[in-house]
Amino acid sequence: MSKPKVNVADYGCQINENAPSLLNVTQANINFEFIKKPEVLIRTNASKSKHHEDIIKGLMVPSFSIGDRAVAYLKHEVLAVMLAQAQGKSKDEIRSLVKTLVAQRHCLTLGEQL
């Protein structure tokens, strides 16, 4: 039995109209999977220092705490940034995407559907 699609708009979340149309959360079937930093580094082919620099510059989503001594990333956020890079989006467009993704973290709710 497959999981129903999550429609973030059902939870009253406002989506930034100025954000790139790269990730339309209201239509996306988001798989909430946590990934750790080593996997992000492998997927992006970035060094630790380049990855940290990208986070500081707003070109990569930051990690979040999942425990006292552990952090993770949402897989769909990392993939969205990688897709923007592959599509040749400008740094400003990627920064806008990253800001939108981080802001949407506060709107995402598991609810009864997942």
TORKOL-4160 file (C-alpha; in steps of 0.2 Angstrom, whole numbers, padded with zeros to 4 digits, m for minus):
114
<pt num="1" X="0000" Y="0000" Z="0000"/>
<pt num="2" X="0008" Y="0017" Z="m0005"/>
<pt num="3" X="0008" Y="0032" Z="0005"/>
<pt num="4" X="m0004" Y="0046" Z="0000"/>
<pt num="5" X="0004" Y="0062" Z="m0007"/>
<pt num="6" X="0007" Y="0076" Z="0006"/>
<pt num="7" X="0000" Y="0093" Z="0001"/>
<pt num="8" X="0009" Y="0106" Z="0012"/>
<pt num="9" X="m0004" Y="0119" Z="0006"/>
<pt num="10" X="m0017" Y="0109" Z="0016"/>
<pt num="11" X="m0008" Y="0114" Z="0032"/>
<pt num="12" X="m0009" Y="0133" Z="0027"/>
<pt num="13" X="0009" Y="0135" Z="0022"/>
<pt num="14" X="0012" Y="0150" Z="0011"/>
<pt num="15" X="0024" Y="0147" Z="m0003"/>
<pt num="16" X="0036" Y="0161" Z="m0008"/>
<pt num="17" X="0030" Y="0166" Z="m0026"/>
<pt num="18" X="0047" Y="0173" Z="m0030"/>
<pt num="19" X="0056" Y="0157" Z="m0027"/>
<pt num="20" X="0062" Y="0147" Z="m0042"/>
<pt num="21" X="0048" Y="0135" Z="m0048"/>
<pt num="22" X="0061" Y="0121" Z="m0046"/>
<pt num="23" X="0052" Y="0113" Z="m0031"/>
<pt num="24" X="0034" Y="0115" Z="m0030"/>
<pt num="25" X="0030" Y="0108" Z="m0013"/>
<pt num="26" X="0011" Y="0108" Z="m0015"/>
<pt num="27" X="0013" Y="0095" Z="m0029"/>
<pt num="28" X="0028" Y="0086" Z="m0023"/>
<pt num="29" X="0027" Y="0069" Z="m0015"/>
<pt num="30" X="0041" Y="0072" Z="m0003"/>
<pt num="31" X="0050" Y="0057" Z="0005"/>
<pt num="32" X="0056" Y="0063" Z="0022"/>
<pt num="33" X="0072" Y="0054" Z="0023"/>
<pt num="34" X="0087" Y="0060" Z="0034"/>
<pt num="35" X="0104" Y="0059" Z="0027"/>
<pt num="36" X="0121" Y="0062" Z="0036"/>
<pt num="37" X="0135" Y="0073" Z="0031"/>
<pt num="38" X="0146" Y="0060" Z="0023"/>
<pt num="39" X="0132" Y="0055" Z="0011"/>
<pt num="40" X="0129" Y="0073" Z="0006"/>
<pt num="41" X="0148" Y="0075" Z="0003"/>
<pt num="42" X="0147" Y="0060" Z="m0008"/>
<pt num="43" X="0132" Y="0065" Z="m0018"/>
<pt num="44" X="0138" Y="0083" Z="m0021"/>
<pt num="45" X="0156" Y="0078" Z="m0023"/>
<pt num="46" X="0162" Y="0092" Z="m0012"/>
<pt num="47" X="0175" Y="0093" Z="0001"/>
<pt num="48" X="0171" Y="0096" Z="0019"/>
<pt num="49" X="0178" Y="0114" Z="0018"/>
<pt num="50" X="0169" Y="0118" Z="0001"/>
<pt num="51" X="0152" Y="0111" Z="0008"/>
<pt num="52" X="0154" Y="0122" Z="0024"/>
<pt num="53" X="0158" Y="0137" Z="0013"/>
<pt num="54" X="0143" Y="0134" Z="0002"/>
<pt num="55" X="0132" Y="0133" Z="0018"/>
<pt num="56" X="0139" Y="0150" Z="0024"/>
<pt num="57" X="0136" Y="0158" Z="0006"/>
<pt num="58" X="0118" Y="0151" Z="0006"/>
<pt num="59" X="0122" Y="0139" Z="m0008"/>
<pt num="60" X="0118" Y="0123" Z="0001"/>
<pt num="61" X="0104" Y="0119" Z="0014"/>
<pt num="62" X="0111" Y="0119" Z="0032"/>
<pt num="63" X="0110" Y="0104" Z="0043"/>
<pt num="64" X="0098" Y="0103" Z="0058"/>
<pt num="65" X="0099" Y="0094" Z="0075"/>
<pt num="66" X="0092" Y="0077" Z="0077"/>
<pt num="67" X="0099" Y="0074" Z="0094"/>
<pt num="68" X="0112" Y="0080" Z="0107"/>
<pt num="69" X="0127" Y="0076" Z="0096"/>
<pt num="70" X="0119" Y="0072" Z="0079"/>
<pt num="71" X="0114" Y="0082" Z="0064"/>
<pt num="72" X="0106" Y="0078" Z="0047"/>
<pt num="73" X="0099" Y="0085" Z="0031"/>
<pt num="74" X="0083" Y="0082" Z="0022"/>
<pt num="75" X="0087" Y="0072" Z="0006"/>
<pt num="76" X="0074" Y="0081" Z="m0005"/>
<pt num="77" X="0082" Y="0097" Z="0000"/>
<pt num="78" X="0100" Y="0092" Z="m0005"/>
<pt num="79" X="0093" Y="0084" Z="m0021"/>
<pt num="80" X="0084" Y="0100" Z="m0025"/>
<pt num="81" X="0100" Y="0111" Z="m0024"/>
<pt num="82" X="0109" Y="0098" Z="m0034"/>
<pt num="83" X="0096" Y="0099" Z="m0048"/>
<pt num="84" X="0097" Y="0118" Z="m0048"/>
<pt num="85" X="0115" Y="0117" Z="m0050"/>
<pt num="86" X="0113" Y="0104" Z="m0064"/>
<pt num="87" X="0101" Y="0116" Z="m0073"/>
<pt num="88" X="0113" Y="0130" Z="m0073"/>
<pt num="89" X="0104" Y="0141" Z="m0061"/>
<pt num="90" X="0113" Y="0157" Z="m0055"/>
<pt num="91" X="0120" Y="0158" Z="m0037"/>
<pt num="92" X="0106" Y="0170" Z="m0033"/>
<pt num="93" X="0093" Y="0158" Z="m0039"/>
<pt num="94" X="0101" Y="0144" Z="m0029"/>
<pt num="95" X="0101" Y="0156" Z="m0013"/>
<pt num="96" X="0083" Y="0159" Z="m0016"/>
<pt num="97" X="0079" Y="0141" Z="m0017"/>
<pt num="98" X="0089" Y="0137" Z="m0001"/>
<pt num="99" X="0080" Y="0151" Z="0008"/>
<pt num="100" X="0063" Y="0144" Z="0002"/>
<pt num="101" X="0068" Y="0126" Z="0007"/>
<pt num="102" X="0074" Y="0131" Z="0024"/>
<pt num="103" X="0058" Y="0142" Z="0027"/>
<pt num="104" X="0047" Y="0127" Z="0022"/>
<pt num="105" X="0054" Y="0116" Z="0035"/>
<pt num="106" X="0043" Y="0125" Z="0048"/>
<pt num="107" X="0028" Y="0122" Z="0037"/>
<pt num="108" X="0030" Y="0104" Z="0034"/>
<pt num="109" X="0020" Y="0093" Z="0045"/>
<pt num="110" X="0018" Y="0074" Z="0045"/>
<pt num="111" X="0000" Y="0074" Z="0051"/>
<pt num="112" X="m0010" Y="0058" Z="0049"/>
<pt num="113" X="m0006" Y="0056" Z="0031"/>
<pt num="114" X="0012" Y="0049" Z="0033"/>
